[in-house]
Amino acid sequence: MDVVVTEVPERHRFEARLNGSLAGHVEYARLGGKILLTHTEVDGAFEGKGVGGELARTALDSARANGLVVRPLCPFVAGWIRRHPDYVALVDPIDRMRVMAAAKVAD
Ligand SMILES: CC(C)(COP(=O)(O)OP(=O)(O)OC[C@H]1O[C@@H](n2cnc3c(N)ncnc32)[C@H](O)[C@@H]1OP(=O)(O)O)[C@@H](O)C(=O)NCCC(=O)NCCS
């Protein structure tokens, strides 16, 4: 299944599309040099197929490319980062303990 994720800055979110249909999104807010990833939502028809993961990966790759510090306030993104340790270095130190510990509860 081909998931295409694009940033839609006017809606402050990244959107995932499957065959042109909106399948999910991750919302964000920008604050100085930081990006707050606040909420992820995938349409029930597409859950468990990796759409949420692609949204998390694309938002985090974009943050890395733009030199932004990430605050993963969304528990799904926090859990995804814990399972992909290459991305932990992007996380604001203020959130790292929560990402590595509390995110286990949300897995
Ligand atoms: C949570 C949600 C975004 C996941 O989207 P998805 O496309 O089904 O996710 P993926 O298929 O990419 O990934 C599934 C993985 O996420 C994990 N996961 C599912 N829900 C999770 C949650 N609430 N928190 C953390 N991890 C979660 C699964 O255990 C699975 O892990 P695995 O890959 O190790 O097996 C989706 O189920 C959803 O929209 N839920 C309702 C809204 C919500 O709870 N949002 C998150 C809080 S902001």
The ligand as an ORCA input file, in Angstrom:
! r2SCAN-3c Opt
* xyz 0 1
  C      -2.973      5.721     17.220
  C      -3.147      5.765     15.685
  C      -2.798      7.153     15.173
  C      -2.197      4.713     15.084
  O      -2.306      4.792     13.655
  P      -2.016      3.490     12.746
  O      -1.977      3.914     11.333
  O      -3.001      2.438     13.109
  O      -0.570      3.094     13.263
  P       0.500      2.160     12.537
  O      -0.209      1.074     11.781
  O       1.451      2.996     11.770
  O       1.299      1.621     13.781
  C       0.713      0.736     14.655
  C       1.667      0.685     15.832
  O       1.328      1.758     16.747
  C       1.028      1.230     18.018
  N      -0.069      2.033     18.585
  C      -1.362      1.975     18.261
  N      -2.050      2.886     18.993
  C      -1.153      3.531     19.788
  C      -1.267      4.573     20.779
  N      -2.425      5.159     21.106
  N      -0.119      4.987     21.405
  C       1.075      4.408     21.076
  N       1.219      3.417     20.164
  C       0.117      2.982     19.520
  C       0.646     -0.206     17.775
  O       0.929     -0.967     18.916
  C       1.550     -0.592     16.593
  O       2.838     -0.929     17.074
  P       3.760     -1.996     16.291
  O       4.041     -1.399     14.943
  O       4.995     -2.070     17.157
  O       2.959     -3.241     16.231
  C      -4.610      5.390     15.281
  O      -4.918      4.114     15.830
  C      -5.663      6.411     15.748
  O      -5.965      7.377     15.032
  N      -6.234      6.205     16.960
  C      -7.243      7.128     17.491
  C      -6.638      8.466     17.930
  C      -5.475      8.303     18.900
  O      -5.534      7.539     19.870
  N      -4.377      9.039     18.625
  C      -3.124      8.939     19.404
  C      -3.072      9.852     20.553
  S      -2.870     11.557     20.018
*
